[in-house]
């Protein structure tokens, strides 16, 4: 973009000098040179468009490759998570089946135990009776030994 130089005032150089006499030097304006800015702008615009186009194509190609890789990695991560969820679901189903079987077997065992309970109670009663009979047998044995000892003592007399 080419800039046009600013129009100069209609007053001649003498007027500008006269007006500048009353103004301190630090506040005086210097004329602006636009020629250097124009040249710089033209120089900055001169790079070959073919190089920029090629660089843009290369950048977009590499960006597309990068984004494709990122999306592929994300997709693979989701597939892995899906497979892990399926396997976990299958394991939980297996564990549920095992728990159901254990529960069923436990109920069966409890029913069998309840059916055996009267017999177990009878066994406990018999065991108590056997223990009482055993005590009675020990007492009878001790009494018979005393009697035998008395009988032998009487016989010797």
Short mmCIF file of the C-alpha atoms (twelve columns), coordinates in Angstrom:
data_MODEL
# 
_entry.id   MODEL 
# 
loop_
_atom_site.group_PDB 
_atom_site.id 
_atom_site.type_symbol 
_atom_site.label_atom_id 
_atom_site.label_alt_id 
_atom_site.label_comp_id 
_atom_site.label_asym_id 
_atom_site.label_seq_id 
_atom_site.Cartn_x 
_atom_site.Cartn_y 
_atom_site.Cartn_z 
_atom_site.pdbx_PDB_model_num 
ATOM 1   C CA . UNK A 1   0.000   0.000    0.000   1 
ATOM 2   C CA . UNK A 2   1.494   3.263    -1.091  1 
ATOM 3   C CA . UNK A 3   1.009   6.344    1.042   1 
ATOM 4   C CA . UNK A 4   0.771   9.813    -0.430  1 
ATOM 5   C CA . UNK A 5   2.852   12.585   1.072   1 
ATOM 6   C CA . UNK A 6   0.987   15.122   3.212   1 
ATOM 7   C CA . UNK A 7   0.187   18.415   1.557   1 
ATOM 8   C CA . UNK A 8   2.296   21.250   2.798   1 
ATOM 9   C CA . UNK A 9   0.755   24.394   4.204   1 
ATOM 10  C CA . UNK A 10  0.196   27.327   1.866   1 
ATOM 11  C CA . UNK A 11  2.339   29.496   4.072   1 
ATOM 12  C CA . UNK A 12  5.890   29.713   2.898   1 
ATOM 13  C CA . UNK A 13  8.965   28.788   4.830   1 
ATOM 14  C CA . UNK A 14  9.207   32.278   6.225   1 
ATOM 15  C CA . UNK A 15  5.820   32.014   7.897   1 
ATOM 16  C CA . UNK A 16  6.679   28.735   9.477   1 
ATOM 17  C CA . UNK A 17  9.913   30.172   10.823  1 
ATOM 18  C CA . UNK A 18  8.109   33.236   12.148  1 
ATOM 19  C CA . UNK A 19  5.459   31.108   13.821  1 
ATOM 20  C CA . UNK A 20  8.104   28.860   15.271  1 
ATOM 21  C CA . UNK A 21  9.917   31.800   16.870  1 
ATOM 22  C CA . UNK A 22  7.257   32.219   19.545  1 
ATOM 23  C CA . UNK A 23  7.068   28.433   20.269  1 
ATOM 24  C CA . UNK A 24  9.736   26.781   22.391  1 
ATOM 25  C CA . UNK A 25  11.969  24.449   20.469  1 
ATOM 26  C CA . UNK A 26  10.805  21.347   22.353  1 
ATOM 27  C CA . UNK A 27  7.214   21.916   21.099  1 
ATOM 28  C CA . UNK A 28  8.045   22.549   17.483  1 
ATOM 29  C CA . UNK A 29  6.928   19.906   14.996  1 
ATOM 30  C CA . UNK A 30  9.371   18.364   12.624  1 
ATOM 31  C CA . UNK A 31  8.138   17.435   9.189   1 
ATOM 32  C CA . UNK A 32  7.249   13.708   8.924   1 
ATOM 33  C CA . UNK A 33  8.979   11.728   6.237   1 
ATOM 34  C CA . UNK A 34  6.649   9.107    4.782   1 
ATOM 35  C CA . UNK A 35  9.078   7.947    2.122   1 
ATOM 36  C CA . UNK A 36  10.971  5.603    4.487   1 
ATOM 37  C CA . UNK A 37  7.734   4.030    5.778   1 
ATOM 38  C CA . UNK A 38  6.473   3.477    2.246   1 
ATOM 39  C CA . UNK A 39  9.699   1.831    1.199   1 
ATOM 40  C CA . UNK A 40  9.649   -0.455   4.243   1 
ATOM 41  C CA . UNK A 41  6.041   -1.418   3.600   1 
ATOM 42  C CA . UNK A 42  6.850   -2.216   -0.019  1 
ATOM 43  C CA . UNK A 43  9.872   -4.270   1.025   1 
ATOM 44  C CA . UNK A 44  7.811   -6.230   3.566   1 
ATOM 45  C CA . UNK A 45  5.210   -7.003   0.884   1 
ATOM 46  C CA . UNK A 46  7.684   -8.245   -1.663  1 
ATOM 47  C CA . UNK A 47  8.255   -11.899  -0.477  1 
ATOM 48  C CA . UNK A 48  7.307   -14.352  -3.172  1 
ATOM 49  C CA . UNK A 49  3.699   -15.505  -2.902  1 
ATOM 50  C CA . UNK A 50  4.686   -18.949  -4.182  1 
ATOM 51  C CA . UNK A 51  6.883   -19.512  -1.108  1 
ATOM 52  C CA . UNK A 52  4.127   -18.381  1.261   1 
ATOM 53  C CA . UNK A 53  1.584   -20.563  -0.525  1 
ATOM 54  C CA . UNK A 54  3.902   -23.561  -0.333  1 
ATOM 55  C CA . UNK A 55  4.591   -22.914  3.346   1 
ATOM 56  C CA . UNK A 56  0.846   -22.584  4.024   1 
ATOM 57  C CA . UNK A 57  0.133   -25.839  2.183   1 
ATOM 58  C CA . UNK A 58  2.922   -27.552  4.126   1 
ATOM 59  C CA . UNK A 59  1.642   -26.147  7.428   1 
ATOM 60  C CA . UNK A 60  -1.944  -27.226  6.706   1 
ATOM 61  C CA . UNK A 61  -0.770  -30.664  5.603   1 
ATOM 62  C CA . UNK A 62  1.257   -31.142  8.771   1 
ATOM 63  C CA . UNK A 63  -1.584  -29.775  10.922  1 
ATOM 64  C CA . UNK A 64  -3.979  -32.209  9.240   1 
ATOM 65  C CA . UNK A 65  -1.569  -35.081  9.903   1 
ATOM 66  C CA . UNK A 66  -1.206  -34.015  13.535  1 
ATOM 67  C CA . UNK A 67  -4.954  -33.650  14.083  1 
ATOM 68  C CA . UNK A 68  -5.590  -36.978  12.350  1 
ATOM 69  C CA . UNK A 69  -3.089  -38.610  14.696  1 
ATOM 70  C CA . UNK A 70  -4.684  -36.998  17.735  1 
ATOM 71  C CA . UNK A 71  -8.165  -38.057  16.666  1 
ATOM 72  C CA . UNK A 72  -6.962  -41.577  15.888  1 
ATOM 73  C CA . UNK A 73  -5.304  -41.845  19.306  1 
ATOM 74  C CA . UNK A 74  -8.458  -40.587  21.013  1 
ATOM 75  C CA . UNK A 75  -10.580 -43.013  19.000  1 
ATOM 76  C CA . UNK A 76  -8.278  -45.886  19.965  1 
ATOM 77  C CA . UNK A 77  -8.480  -44.842  23.615  1 
ATOM 78  C CA . UNK A 78  -12.273 -44.938  23.443  1 
ATOM 79  C CA . UNK A 79  -12.191 -48.360  21.760  1 
ATOM 80  C CA . UNK A 80  -9.899  -49.626  24.509  1 
ATOM 81  C CA . UNK A 81  -12.226 -48.244  27.181  1 
ATOM 82  C CA . UNK A 82  -15.183 -49.863  25.437  1 
ATOM 83  C CA . UNK A 83  -13.415 -53.244  25.388  1 
ATOM 84  C CA . UNK A 84  -12.434 -52.874  29.039  1 
ATOM 85  C CA . UNK A 85  -16.045 -52.042  29.937  1 
ATOM 86  C CA . UNK A 86  -17.302 -55.092  28.023  1 
ATOM 87  C CA . UNK A 87  -14.802 -57.373  29.779  1 
ATOM 88  C CA . UNK A 88  -15.644 -55.878  33.153  1 
ATOM 89  C CA . UNK A 89  -19.335 -56.366  32.457  1 
ATOM 90  C CA . UNK A 90  -18.720 -60.024  31.578  1 
ATOM 91  C CA . UNK A 91  -16.696 -60.537  34.745  1 
ATOM 92  C CA . UNK A 92  -19.478 -58.998  36.835  1 
ATOM 93  C CA . UNK A 93  -22.011 -61.278  35.151  1 
ATOM 94  C CA . UNK A 94  -19.826 -64.283  35.993  1 
ATOM 95  C CA . UNK A 95  -19.480 -63.078  39.586  1 
ATOM 96  C CA . UNK A 96  -23.252 -62.569  39.772  1 
ATOM 97  C CA . UNK A 97  -23.832 -66.152  38.558  1 
ATOM 98  C CA . UNK A 98  -21.366 -67.452  41.130  1 
ATOM 99  C CA . UNK A 99  -23.064 -65.443  43.890  1 
ATOM 100 C CA . UNK A 100 -26.489 -66.761  42.823  1 
ATOM 101 C CA . UNK A 101 -25.172 -70.339  42.911  1 
ATOM 102 C CA . UNK A 102 -23.605 -69.805  46.328  1 
ATOM 103 C CA . UNK A 103 -26.852 -68.320  47.623  1 
ATOM 104 C CA . UNK A 104 -28.873 -71.234  46.245  1 
ATOM 105 C CA . UNK A 105 -26.456 -73.783  47.750  1 
ATOM 106 C CA . UNK A 106 -26.550 -71.980  51.091  1 
ATOM 107 C CA . UNK A 107 -30.363 -72.107  51.118  1 
ATOM 108 C CA . UNK A 108 -30.225 -75.829  50.300  1 
ATOM 109 C CA . UNK A 109 -27.740 -76.430  53.124  1 
ATOM 110 C CA . UNK A 110 -29.895 -74.460  55.563  1 
ATOM 111 C CA . UNK A 111 -32.954 -76.511  54.571  1 
ATOM 112 C CA . UNK A 112 -31.024 -79.761  55.009  1 
ATOM 113 C CA . UNK A 113 -29.724 -78.605  58.366  1 
ATOM 114 C CA . UNK A 114 -33.270 -77.701  59.426  1 
ATOM 115 C CA . UNK A 115 -34.365 -81.206  58.347  1 
ATOM 116 C CA . UNK A 116 -31.547 -82.784  60.370  1 
ATOM 117 C CA . UNK A 117 -32.125 -80.626  63.447  1 
ATOM 118 C CA . UNK A 118 -34.580 -83.041  65.174  1 
ATOM 119 C CA . UNK A 119 -32.064 -85.883  64.742  1 
ATOM 120 C CA . UNK A 120 -29.267 -83.672  66.059  1 
ATOM 121 C CA . UNK A 121 -31.424 -82.826  69.074  1 
ATOM 122 C CA . UNK A 122 -32.009 -86.570  69.665  1 
ATOM 123 C CA . UNK A 123 -28.257 -87.193  69.412  1 
ATOM 124 C CA . UNK A 124 -27.652 -84.488  72.031  1 
ATOM 125 C CA . UNK A 125 -30.241 -86.054  74.366  1 
ATOM 126 C CA . UNK A 126 -28.712 -89.515  73.879  1 
ATOM 127 C CA . UNK A 127 -25.254 -88.103  74.510  1 
ATOM 128 C CA . UNK A 128 -26.449 -86.576  77.797  1 
ATOM 129 C CA . UNK A 129 -28.069 -89.875  78.771  1 
ATOM 130 C CA . UNK A 130 -24.883 -91.796  77.928  1 
ATOM 131 C CA . UNK A 131 -22.877 -89.370  80.064  1 
ATOM 132 C CA . UNK A 132 -25.314 -89.844  82.977  1 
ATOM 133 C CA . UNK A 133 -25.227 -93.639  82.478  1 
ATOM 134 C CA . UNK A 134 -21.434 -93.544  82.464  1 
ATOM 135 C CA . UNK A 135 -21.422 -91.640  85.761  1 
ATOM 136 C CA . UNK A 136 -23.844 -94.163  87.194  1 
ATOM 137 C CA . UNK A 137 -21.585 -96.994  85.993  1 
ATOM 138 C CA . UNK A 138 -18.555 -95.403  87.699  1 
ATOM 139 C CA . UNK A 139 -20.530 -95.016  90.940  1 
ATOM 140 C CA . UNK A 140 -21.770 -98.602  90.681  1 
ATOM 141 C CA . UNK A 141 -18.232 -99.812  90.068  1 
ATOM 142 C CA . UNK A 142 -16.956 -97.898  93.094  1 
ATOM 143 C CA . UNK A 143 -19.839 -99.236  95.263  1 
ATOM 144 C CA . UNK A 144 -19.239 -102.803 94.086  1 
ATOM 145 C CA . UNK A 145 -15.559 -102.487 94.992  1 
ATOM 146 C CA . UNK A 146 -16.494 -101.323 98.496  1 
ATOM 147 C CA . UNK A 147 -18.929 -104.201 98.853  1 
ATOM 148 C CA . UNK A 148 -16.329 -106.644 97.688  1 
ATOM 149 C CA . UNK A 149 -13.840 -105.235 100.140 1 
ATOM 150 C CA . UNK A 150 -16.409 -105.570 102.997 1 
ATOM 151 C CA . UNK A 151 -17.291 -109.105 101.945 1 
ATOM 152 C CA . UNK A 152 -13.621 -110.146 101.966 1 
ATOM 153 C CA . UNK A 153 -13.204 -108.538 105.322 1 
ATOM 154 C CA . UNK A 154 -16.190 -110.448 106.735 1 
ATOM 155 C CA . UNK A 155 -15.044 -113.692 105.211 1 
ATOM 156 C CA . UNK A 156 -11.675 -113.480 106.941 1 
ATOM 157 C CA . UNK A 157 -13.265 -113.329 110.326 1 
# 
